Amino acid sequence: MWGDRRELLGFAGVGLLAYTVDLALFTWLRGPAALDPLTAKALSFVAACTVAYVGNALGTYRHTHPRGLRPYALFLVVNAAGAAVQLLCLTVSHYGLGFTSQRADTVSGAGIGMVLATVLRFWGTRTLVFRREGRFGSWTG
C-alpha cells in the first residue's frame, strides 16, 4: 500500500514541476520571445514532457532502469494522448454541448480534461513506459 502511495505522490510531484515548466516557458515564449501560440505551446510541451520523463526516470520509477530512446518516445506518446483527452473534453463541451463561456471552457479543459488526462498519463507511464516485470497495468502488482 505504501508503495502505491509513494508512486502516486512522486508522479504528482513530478507532474506539478512539469506543469510549472510548461506554463512558465509558454508564457515566456509568447511574451518576450514573441513566438506564435502553437510554436510556443509545442516547445513548452516538449520541454515539460522532458522534465517529467527525467523526474520520473530518476525519481518515481528509478527502480525500473529505463534504457534507450524507446521509453522516452513512449512517454511522449502517452503525454500526447493525455493532451488529446484534454482537447477532446474541451471540444465536446464547447462545440458539442454548447457550453461556450470562459468558465465552462476552463472547467472542461483544465478541470475535467486534466483529471482524465492525468489518470491516462499515470496508467500509461506505469504500464507502458516504466513497467516492472510481472506488472502490466495492475495497481497491486
MARKE-6166 format. One record per residue (C-alpha): x, y, z; residue number from 1. Coordinates in pm, 1 decimal, always signed. Layout:
N
<node><x>X</x><y>Y</y><z>Z</z><pos>NUM</pos></node>
...
This chain:
141
<node><x>+0.0</x><y>+0.0</y><z>+0.0</z><pos>1</pos></node>
<node><x>+276.1</x><y>+248.5</y><z>+89.2</z><pos>2</pos></node>
<node><x>+448.1</x><y>+175.5</y><z>-241.7</z><pos>3</pos></node>
<node><x>+138.4</x><y>+278.9</y><z>-436.4</z><pos>4</pos></node>
<node><x>+102.9</x><y>+595.9</y><z>-229.1</z><pos>5</pos></node>
<node><x>+469.5</x><y>+683.2</y><z>-279.3</z><pos>6</pos></node>
<node><x>+434.0</x><y>+621.7</y><z>-652.1</z><pos>7</pos></node>
<node><x>+126.5</x><y>+846.8</y><z>-673.3</z><pos>8</pos></node>
<node><x>+293.2</x><y>+1123.0</y><z>-471.9</z><pos>9</pos></node>
<node><x>+612.0</x><y>+1102.3</y><z>-676.9</z><pos>10</pos></node>
<node><x>+418.3</x><y>+1108.2</y><z>-1002.3</z><pos>11</pos></node>
<node><x>+211.7</x><y>+1405.5</y><z>-882.6</z><pos>12</pos></node>
<node><x>+517.8</x><y>+1599.3</y><z>-765.9</z><pos>13</pos></node>
<node><x>+698.7</x><y>+1548.1</y><z>-1094.6</z><pos>14</pos></node>
<node><x>+380.4</x><y>+1640.0</y><z>-1281.3</z><pos>15</pos></node>
<node><x>+346.6</x><y>+1963.4</y><z>-1086.2</z><pos>16</pos></node>
<node><x>+705.9</x><y>+2055.2</y><z>-1169.4</z><pos>17</pos></node>
<node><x>+647.7</x><y>+1975.5</y><z>-1538.1</z><pos>18</pos></node>
<node><x>+327.5</x><y>+2181.8</y><z>-1538.7</z><pos>19</pos></node>
<node><x>+519.8</x><y>+2475.8</y><z>-1392.4</z><pos>20</pos></node>
<node><x>+787.1</x><y>+2444.3</y><z>-1663.4</z><pos>21</pos></node>
<node><x>+518.0</x><y>+2424.4</y><z>-1932.2</z><pos>22</pos></node>
<node><x>+335.8</x><y>+2733.2</y><z>-1806.7</z><pos>23</pos></node>
<node><x>+648.1</x><y>+2942.3</y><z>-1744.9</z><pos>24</pos></node>
<node><x>+811.6</x><y>+2855.0</y><z>-2076.0</z><pos>25</pos></node>
<node><x>+490.7</x><y>+2905.7</y><z>-2274.5</z><pos>26</pos></node>
<node><x>+440.0</x><y>+3245.8</y><z>-2110.2</z><pos>27</pos></node>
<node><x>+797.4</x><y>+3349.6</y><z>-2189.0</z><pos>28</pos></node>
<node><x>+785.7</x><y>+3218.1</y><z>-2545.9</z><pos>29</pos></node>
<node><x>+458.2</x><y>+3401.7</y><z>-2614.1</z><pos>30</pos></node>
<node><x>+570.3</x><y>+3722.7</y><z>-2440.2</z><pos>31</pos></node>
<node><x>+936.3</x><y>+3828.0</y><z>-2457.8</z><pos>32</pos></node>
<node><x>+1031.7</x><y>+3570.7</y><z>-2722.9</z><pos>33</pos></node>
<node><x>+724.9</x><y>+3669.6</y><z>-2932.9</z><pos>34</pos></node>
<node><x>+661.9</x><y>+3326.9</y><z>-3084.1</z><pos>35</pos></node>
<node><x>+323.4</x><y>+3232.8</y><z>-3226.4</z><pos>36</pos></node>
<node><x>+97.6</x><y>+3040.4</y><z>-2983.5</z><pos>37</pos></node>
<node><x>+122.0</x><y>+2697.9</y><z>-3149.2</z><pos>38</pos></node>
<node><x>+500.4</x><y>+2702.8</y><z>-3176.3</z><pos>39</pos></node>
<node><x>+528.7</x><y>+2827.5</y><z>-2817.9</z><pos>40</pos></node>
<node><x>+294.6</x><y>+2556.9</y><z>-2692.1</z><pos>41</pos></node>
<node><x>+468.6</x><y>+2281.5</y><z>-2887.9</z><pos>42</pos></node>
<node><x>+808.5</x><y>+2382.8</y><z>-2747.5</z><pos>43</pos></node>
<node><x>+681.6</x><y>+2421.9</y><z>-2390.5</z><pos>44</pos></node>
<node><x>+501.7</x><y>+2084.7</y><z>-2415.7</z><pos>45</pos></node>
<node><x>+816.4</x><y>+1900.7</y><z>-2527.4</z><pos>46</pos></node>
<node><x>+1023.9</x><y>+2073.5</y><z>-2257.5</z><pos>47</pos></node>
<node><x>+767.6</x><y>+1985.7</y><z>-1988.3</z><pos>48</pos></node>
<node><x>+749.7</x><y>+1624.2</y><z>-2109.5</z><pos>49</pos></node>
<node><x>+1127.9</x><y>+1602.6</y><z>-2093.5</z><pos>50</pos></node>
<node><x>+1129.9</x><y>+1737.7</y><z>-1737.2</z><pos>51</pos></node>
<node><x>+856.0</x><y>+1490.4</y><z>-1641.6</z><pos>52</pos></node>
<node><x>+1037.7</x><y>+1199.4</y><z>-1804.0</z><pos>53</pos></node>
<node><x>+1367.6</x><y>+1277.4</y><z>-1633.1</z><pos>54</pos></node>
<node><x>+1193.7</x><y>+1334.6</y><z>-1299.1</z><pos>55</pos></node>
<node><x>+1008.9</x><y>+1004.9</y><z>-1322.2</z><pos>56</pos></node>
<node><x>+1309.1</x><y>+811.4</y><z>-1455.2</z><pos>57</pos></node>
<node><x>+1543.1</x><y>+940.9</y><z>-1182.4</z><pos>58</pos></node>
<node><x>+1283.2</x><y>+960.5</y><z>-906.9</z><pos>59</pos></node>
<node><x>+946.8</x><y>+787.7</y><z>-904.4</z><pos>60</pos></node>
<node><x>+1043.3</x><y>+495.1</y><z>-1129.5</z><pos>61</pos></node>
<node><x>+1420.9</x><y>+484.3</y><z>-1077.5</z><pos>62</pos></node>
<node><x>+1397.6</x><y>+113.5</y><z>-985.1</z><pos>63</pos></node>
<node><x>+1286.7</x><y>+24.5</y><z>-1342.4</z><pos>64</pos></node>
<node><x>+1614.4</x><y>+139.1</y><z>-1506.2</z><pos>65</pos></node>
<node><x>+1478.2</x><y>+265.0</y><z>-1843.1</z><pos>66</pos></node>
<node><x>+1729.4</x><y>+246.0</y><z>-2126.7</z><pos>67</pos></node>
<node><x>+1746.8</x><y>+395.8</y><z>-2474.1</z><pos>68</pos></node>
<node><x>+1511.2</x><y>+627.3</y><z>-2657.6</z><pos>69</pos></node>
<node><x>+1212.5</x><y>+389.9</y><z>-2662.7</z><pos>70</pos></node>
<node><x>+1088.5</x><y>+474.6</y><z>-2309.9</z><pos>71</pos></node>
<node><x>+1119.8</x><y>+848.1</y><z>-2381.4</z><pos>72</pos></node>
<node><x>+932.9</x><y>+811.4</y><z>-2711.5</z><pos>73</pos></node>
<node><x>+658.2</x><y>+611.9</y><z>-2538.0</z><pos>74</pos></node>
<node><x>+642.3</x><y>+877.4</y><z>-2267.8</z><pos>75</pos></node>
<node><x>+590.0</x><y>+1147.7</y><z>-2531.4</z><pos>76</pos></node>
<node><x>+313.6</x><y>+940.4</y><z>-2691.9</z><pos>77</pos></node>
<node><x>+139.6</x><y>+885.6</y><z>-2355.8</z><pos>78</pos></node>
<node><x>+158.3</x><y>+1258.9</y><z>-2280.6</z><pos>79</pos></node>
<node><x>+32.0</x><y>+1349.6</y><z>-2627.8</z><pos>80</pos></node>
<node><x>-263.0</x><y>+1115.9</y><z>-2567.4</z><pos>81</pos></node>
<node><x>-326.9</x><y>+1299.1</y><z>-2239.5</z><pos>82</pos></node>
<node><x>-321.7</x><y>+1631.8</y><z>-2421.6</z><pos>83</pos></node>
<node><x>-566.5</x><y>+1490.5</y><z>-2677.7</z><pos>84</pos></node>
<node><x>-802.6</x><y>+1389.1</y><z>-2395.2</z><pos>85</pos></node>
<node><x>-797.8</x><y>+1744.8</y><z>-2262.1</z><pos>86</pos></node>
<node><x>-868.6</x><y>+1885.7</y><z>-2608.0</z><pos>87</pos></node>
<node><x>-1146.4</x><y>+1631.7</y><z>-2661.2</z><pos>88</pos></node>
<node><x>-1316.0</x><y>+1732.4</y><z>-2334.6</z><pos>89</pos></node>
<node><x>-1296.7</x><y>+2097.7</y><z>-2435.4</z><pos>90</pos></node>
<node><x>-1424.4</x><y>+2024.2</y><z>-2786.7</z><pos>91</pos></node>
<node><x>-1721.5</x><y>+1819.5</y><z>-2665.2</z><pos>92</pos></node>
<node><x>-1816.9</x><y>+2077.1</y><z>-2404.0</z><pos>93</pos></node>
<node><x>-1770.3</x><y>+2386.6</y><z>-2619.9</z><pos>94</pos></node>
<node><x>-1887.9</x><y>+2269.6</y><z>-2960.9</z><pos>95</pos></node>
<node><x>-2094.5</x><y>+1961.5</y><z>-2883.7</z><pos>96</pos></node>
<node><x>-2281.3</x><y>+2070.4</y><z>-2572.2</z><pos>97</pos></node>
<node><x>-2273.5</x><y>+2444.2</y><z>-2637.9</z><pos>98</pos></node>
<node><x>-2107.1</x><y>+2546.7</y><z>-2310.3</z><pos>99</pos></node>
<node><x>-1912.2</x><y>+2839.3</y><z>-2455.9</z><pos>100</pos></node>
<node><x>-1829.5</x><y>+3062.3</y><z>-2159.3</z><pos>101</pos></node>
<node><x>-1471.4</x><y>+3104.5</y><z>-2044.5</z><pos>102</pos></node>
<node><x>-1562.4</x><y>+2934.2</y><z>-1716.1</z><pos>103</pos></node>
<node><x>-1711.4</x><y>+2633.6</y><z>-1897.0</z><pos>104</pos></node>
<node><x>-1401.1</x><y>+2606.0</y><z>-2117.1</z><pos>105</pos></node>
<node><x>-1178.2</x><y>+2617.8</y><z>-1810.0</z><pos>106</pos></node>
<node><x>-1382.0</x><y>+2354.9</y><z>-1625.5</z><pos>107</pos></node>
<node><x>-1395.4</x><y>+2118.2</y><z>-1922.3</z><pos>108</pos></node>
<node><x>-1037.5</x><y>+2159.7</y><z>-2046.9</z><pos>109</pos></node>
<node><x>-833.1</x><y>+2239.4</y><z>-1737.1</z><pos>110</pos></node>
<node><x>-1061.4</x><y>+2067.7</y><z>-1485.6</z><pos>111</pos></node>
<node><x>-1234.9</x><y>+1755.4</y><z>-1615.1</z><pos>112</pos></node>
<node><x>-991.7</x><y>+1713.8</y><z>-1903.2</z><pos>113</pos></node>
<node><x>-689.2</x><y>+1746.1</y><z>-1675.1</z><pos>114</pos></node>
<node><x>-823.8</x><y>+1485.7</y><z>-1431.0</z><pos>115</pos></node>
<node><x>-896.4</x><y>+1233.9</y><z>-1707.3</z><pos>116</pos></node>
<node><x>-564.9</x><y>+1308.0</y><z>-1879.5</z><pos>117</pos></node>
<node><x>-374.3</x><y>+1262.8</y><z>-1553.8</z><pos>118</pos></node>
<node><x>-535.1</x><y>+922.9</y><z>-1496.4</z><pos>119</pos></node>
<node><x>-439.7</x><y>+822.5</y><z>-1851.5</z><pos>120</pos></node>
<node><x>-85.3</x><y>+955.2</y><z>-1808.4</z><pos>121</pos></node>
<node><x>-38.0</x><y>+773.8</y><z>-1477.9</z><pos>122</pos></node>
<node><x>-165.6</x><y>+446.5</y><z>-1621.2</z><pos>123</pos></node>
<node><x>+40.7</x><y>+482.8</y><z>-1940.2</z><pos>124</pos></node>
<node><x>+354.9</x><y>+586.9</y><z>-1757.4</z><pos>125</pos></node>
<node><x>+349.8</x><y>+297.1</y><z>-1511.8</z><pos>126</pos></node>
<node><x>+219.9</x><y>+38.4</y><z>-1759.1</z><pos>127</pos></node>
<node><x>+395.4</x><y>+120.2</y><z>-2085.9</z><pos>128</pos></node>
<node><x>+699.0</x><y>+332.7</y><z>-2004.8</z><pos>129</pos></node>
<node><x>+834.8</x><y>+231.7</y><z>-1662.7</z><pos>130</pos></node>
<node><x>+688.8</x><y>-113.8</y><z>-1621.7</z><pos>131</pos></node>
<node><x>+830.1</x><y>-376.5</y><z>-1393.8</z><pos>132</pos></node>
<node><x>+843.9</x><y>-745.4</y><z>-1470.1</z><pos>133</pos></node>
<node><x>+521.2</x><y>-920.1</y><z>-1380.7</z><pos>134</pos></node>
<node><x>+315.9</x><y>-599.7</y><z>-1374.7</z><pos>135</pos></node>
<node><x>+109.1</x><y>-486.9</y><z>-1666.9</z><pos>136</pos></node>
<node><x>-134.3</x><y>-225.0</y><z>-1552.4</z><pos>137</pos></node>
<node><x>-214.1</x><y>-373.4</y><z>-1214.1</z><pos>138</pos></node>
<node><x>-249.8</x><y>-133.6</y><z>-921.2</z><pos>139</pos></node>
<node><x>-144.4</x><y>-407.7</y><z>-682.2</z><pos>140</pos></node>
<node><x>+128.9</x><y>-584.4</y><z>-880.4</z><pos>141</pos></node>
